[in-house]
Amino acid sequence: MFGNHLNLKAFWKCLLCSILLITQIDAAAEELDIQYETIENNQLVGRLWLPDTDKLSPAILLLGGSGGGYENKDAEWLSKSGFVVFNVRYFGSKELPENLVNIPIEYFNTAVNWLDNHRLVNKGAIGIFGHSKGTEAAILTAFYNPLVKAVVVRSPSSIVWAGPGWAGFNESSWAWEGKPLDYHSVGLIDGAIWLSRILRDKKLIETRQMFENALGDKSSVNSAILPVEHIKADLLLLSGKDDQQWPSTTMANMLVSILEDSNFKFGYRHIAFDNAGHRPGSLSKPDDTFANGGTVQGNIEAHNRTKVIVKEFFDKKLR
């Protein structure tokens, strides 16, 4: 869409770098009760969180969204719940691709295999927790890697969306064996409106409608549907009904319909929280670029329930 506009490309690059920097600053400022180990090698980049036990534990691969940063708060409470947690980054650092474009699913497979062979992990007890854009990677990884036994997707997508920003508008976010996976992108007009709001420094931008409009293109959507019915793992879907970043409840219901129609052999459950937004437990601040959605009380309740429900799910499926 924007391929011939160099100034616009520069803007998107600057914007993406700014978002990543803000995410990293926020994460660094968090007060954490337990420590993590930084993993940086020629294969993986991430943070490994270990529970306070000498016993072998189940492991969770934690995948954040399009911000590109770490999910420290989620990693901390999951680790305190007795899981080894590997929160990997998959773009936006010097060891990784610059943009969320054609990220190889093999990267996440490597992370799963690495976890399964870790000396503190109970072999064969691997789950994935994906948030937002990371839910696409979570389902795709479970599809390609049978070691994954349980999957949680929070604020999920039902399809492979194009990569965010100028770099990814006409590119798939994910690839397998060097080939981009089929994807769907938002419309030209909606994309231009979104861009104009950012250029005018608007705050609390609601992008939900843009994605809802794009979901109306059934042909393109169908070609980009995530292969959820083919994973060999139990699935827990969590969404906020007032998600203002994208229609996660609608997309979760799309996935459930696919599972129902395919006579899925594993367990699945969708919990949609009233008065909750894109990230339950996180409230929109006046200077945020994008709106979260939900009410104060609704987000708090959804966050607290999420921690209990997710722990129970992983305990049941992985222990």
ZAMARGU-4260 file (C-alpha; in steps of 0.2 Angstrom, whole numbers, plus 5000, padded with zeros to 4 digits):
<rodrens>
0) 5000/5000/5000 | 5014/5012/5005 | 5028/5004/4995 | 5033/5020/4985 | 5031/5033/4999
5) 5049/5034/5007 | 5044/5048/5019 | 5029/5037/5025 | 5041/5022/5027 | 5052/5032/5037
10) 5038/5038/5048 | 5032/5020/5051 | 5050/5015/5055 | 5051/5029/5068 | 5034/5025/5075
15) 5038/5006/5077 | 5055/5010/5086 | 5046/5022/5097 | 5033/5009/5102 | 5046/4996/5106
20) 5056/5009/5116 | 5041/5014/5127 | 5037/4995/5129 | 5055/4991/5135 | 5055/5006/5147
25) 5039/5001/5154 | 5045/4983/5157 | 5061/4989/5165 | 5052/5000/5177 | 5041/4986/5184
30) 5045/4980/5201 | 5047/4961/5201 | 5048/4950/5216 | 5058/4936/5207 | 5072/4936/5195
35) 5074/4929/5178 | 5088/4923/5167 | 5092/4932/5151 | 5093/4920/5136 | 5103/4927/5121
40) 5111/4915/5109 | 5112/4911/5090 | 5095/4903/5091 | 5084/4911/5104 | 5081/4928/5113
45) 5071/4929/5129 | 5069/4928/5148 | 5068/4912/5158 | 5058/4913/5174 | 5060/4898/5186
50) 5048/4893/5200 | 5054/4892/5218 | 5056/4873/5218 | 5069/4860/5216 | 5056/4848/5208
55) 5054/4846/5189 | 5040/4858/5183 | 5029/4860/5168 | 5034/4874/5156 | 5025/4888/5147
60) 5031/4897/5131 | 5025/4915/5134 | 5022/4925/5118 | 5018/4944/5119 | 5010/4954/5106
65) 5015/4967/5092 | 5023/4979/5104 | 5038/4967/5104 | 5043/4968/5122 | 5042/4956/5137
70) 5027/4951/5146 | 5035/4953/5163 | 5019/4953/5174 | 5012/4938/5166 | 5029/4929/5167
75) 5030/4933/5185 | 5013/4926/5191 | 5014/4911/5180 | 5031/4907/5188 | 5025/4910/5205
80) 5011/4897/5201 | 5024/4884/5199 | 5028/4884/5180 | 5045/4887/5171 | 5041/4901/5159
85) 5051/4906/5144 | 5045/4923/5137 | 5053/4924/5120 | 5055/4940/5109 | 5053/4937/5091
90) 5057/4953/5083 | 5064/4970/5086 | 5081/4967/5094 | 5098/4966/5086 | 5098/4947/5086
95) 5081/4946/5078 | 5071/4952/5063 | 5068/4971/5064 | 5050/4970/5060 | 5035/4958/5063
100) 5036/4951/5045 | 5038/4933/5039 | 5044/4928/5056 | 5048/4909/5055 | 5037/4898/5065
105) 5052/4887/5066 | 5059/4899/5079 | 5045/4895/5091 | 5047/4877/5088 | 5065/4879/5093
110) 5059/4887/5109 | 5047/4873/5113 | 5061/4860/5110 | 5073/4869/5120 | 5061/4870/5135
115) 5057/4852/5133 | 5075/4848/5136 | 5078/4860/5150 | 5085/4851/5166 | 5071/4859/5177
120) 5057/4855/5165 | 5046/4839/5166 | 5048/4832/5149 | 5032/4832/5138 | 5023/4845/5149
125) 5024/4860/5138 | 5010/4873/5136 | 5009/4890/5127 | 5002/4906/5132 | 4999/4919/5118
130) 4993/4937/5120 | 4985/4947/5105 | 4996/4945/5090 | 5006/4932/5099 | 4990/4921/5099
135) 4993/4918/5080 | 5010/4912/5084 | 5004/4901/5098 | 4991/4892/5087 | 5003/4890/5073
140) 5017/4883/5084 | 5004/4870/5092 | 4999/4865/5074 | 5017/4862/5069 | 5024/4855/5085
145) 5015/4840/5094 | 5025/4843/5110 | 5013/4857/5114 | 4999/4849/5125 | 4990/4865/5131
150) 4987/4882/5123 | 4980/4898/5131 | 4976/4913/5119 | 4971/4929/5127 | 4963/4943/5116
155) 4965/4931/5101 | 4965/4932/5082 | 4957/4919/5072 | 4967/4923/5056 | 4985/4927/5051
160) 4985/4946/5049 | 4998/4956/5040 | 5012/4963/5050 | 5009/4979/5058 | 5016/4996/5052
165) 5022/5001/5035 | 5034/4986/5034 | 5021/4973/5035 | 5005/4980/5027 | 5007/4969/5012
170) 5017/4956/5020 | 5013/4941/5031 | 5018/4941/5049 | 5023/4922/5048 | 5032/4910/5037
175) 5035/4891/5037 | 5050/4883/5028 | 5054/4900/5020 | 5037/4903/5013 | 5025/4917/5019
180) 5009/4910/5026 | 4993/4916/5018 | 4987/4932/5027 | 4973/4946/5027 | 4976/4964/5030
185) 4965/4979/5034 | 4957/4990/5020 | 4966/5004/5012 | 4954/5017/5018 | 4954/5011/5036
190) 4972/5010/5035 | 4974/5028/5029 | 4962/5034/5043 | 4972/5025/5056 | 4988/5033/5049
195) 4980/5050/5049 | 4975/5049/5067 | 4993/5044/5072 | 5000/5058/5062 | 4988/5071/5071
200) 4995/5064/5087 | 4978/5057/5092 | 4977/5047/5109 | 4966/5032/5114 | 4964/5027/5096
205) 4951/5013/5094 | 4956/5001/5080 | 4943/4988/5083 | 4931/4994/5069 | 4945/4993/5057
210) 4948/4975/5060 | 4929/4972/5060 | 4927/4979/5043 | 4942/4968/5037 | 4933/4953/5043
215) 4919/4956/5031 | 4930/4950/5017 | 4925/4932/5018 | 4936/4926/5004 | 4952/4933/5010
220) 4948/4929/5028 | 4945/4911/5024 | 4962/4909/5016 | 4970/4916/5031 | 4961/4906/5045
225) 4972/4899/5058 | 4973/4879/5058 | 4966/4878/5075 | 4956/4862/5072 | 4972/4853/5068
230) 4982/4856/5084 | 4984/4842/5096 | 4982/4851/5112 | 4968/4857/5123 | 4963/4876/5121
235) 4958/4890/5132 | 4952/4906/5124 | 4950/4922/5134 | 4943/4938/5127 | 4936/4955/5133
240) 4919/4960/5126 | 4924/4978/5126 | 4941/4975/5117 | 4944/4991/5108 | 4960/4986/5099
245) 4952/4972/5089 | 4936/4961/5090 | 4944/4947/5100 | 4928/4940/5106 | 4921/4939/5089
250) 4937/4930/5083 | 4937/4918/5098 | 4920/4913/5093 | 4926/4910/5075 | 4939/4898/5082
255) 4926/4890/5093 | 4914/4887/5078 | 4928/4879/5068 | 4932/4867/5082 | 4913/4863/5084
260) 4911/4860/5065 | 4927/4849/5064 | 4923/4838/5079 | 4939/4843/5088 | 4945/4829/5099
265) 4953/4839/5112 | 4945/4851/5125 | 4942/4869/5122 | 4933/4883/5131 | 4930/4901/5128
270) 4927/4914/5142 | 4922/4931/5137 | 4923/4944/5151 | 4910/4958/5152 | 4917/4976/5153
275) 4935/4970/5150 | 4947/4976/5136 | 4961/4970/5126 | 4972/4967/5141 | 4963/4964/5156
280) 4972/4971/5171 | 4979/4985/5161 | 4969/5002/5160 | 4971/5015/5147 | 4980/5030/5152
285) 4976/5047/5144 | 4992/5048/5134 | 4991/5030/5127 | 4991/5030/5108 | 4978/5015/5107
290) 4963/5012/5118 | 4962/4996/5128 | 4943/4996/5132 | 4933/4990/5147 | 4930/4998/5164
295) 4941/4999/5179 | 4932/4986/5189 | 4929/4975/5174 | 4947/4974/5169 | 4952/4971/5187
300) 4940/4957/5189 | 4944/4949/5172 | 4963/4950/5176 | 4960/4941/5193 | 4949/4928/5186
305) 4961/4925/5172 | 4975/4921/5184 | 4965/4908/5193 | 4957/4900/5177 | 4974/4899/5168
310) 4983/4891/5182 | 4969/4878/5184 | 4970/4875/5166 | 4988/4872/5165 | 4988/4862/5181
315) 4975/4850/5174 | 4983/4848/5157 | 5002/4848/5161 | 5004/4840/5179
</rodrens>
